[in-house]
Amino acid sequence: MCELLSFEADRRSFMTTFNSFWTELNKEERTQLNPKVRKLYPDGLAVLGRTDDTDQVRMLIDYYGVS
């Protein structure tokens, strides 16, 4: 169960970032929505918070091995 919850936390971080590109959320607001657990915390979330497009999000998914 812990593995499933950890995966879901990372997936949610990526989806929040990806979907926020077409909203009025700024980078700081978007970063505050991300869960503070799993592989991405803290360095990955910091990088994810600075992304500007979907290609950067895809590169992070590959780098962190989240699938």
C-alpha positions, 0 to 999 in steps of 0.5 A: 500500500505504501508503494501505491501511495508513493507512486500516486504522490509523484503522479499527482505532482506531475499532473498538477504541473502539467495541467497548470500550464493552461491556467492562471496559477503561477509557479509558486502557487503550483509548487505549493499544491505538490505533496511533499513525499516520495522520490521527487521531494525535495529536489525534484519538486524544486525543479518541477516548480521551475518548469515552463513546458511539457517537454521539461516535465517529460524529461523529469519523468524520465530522470526520476523513473516515474512511470 
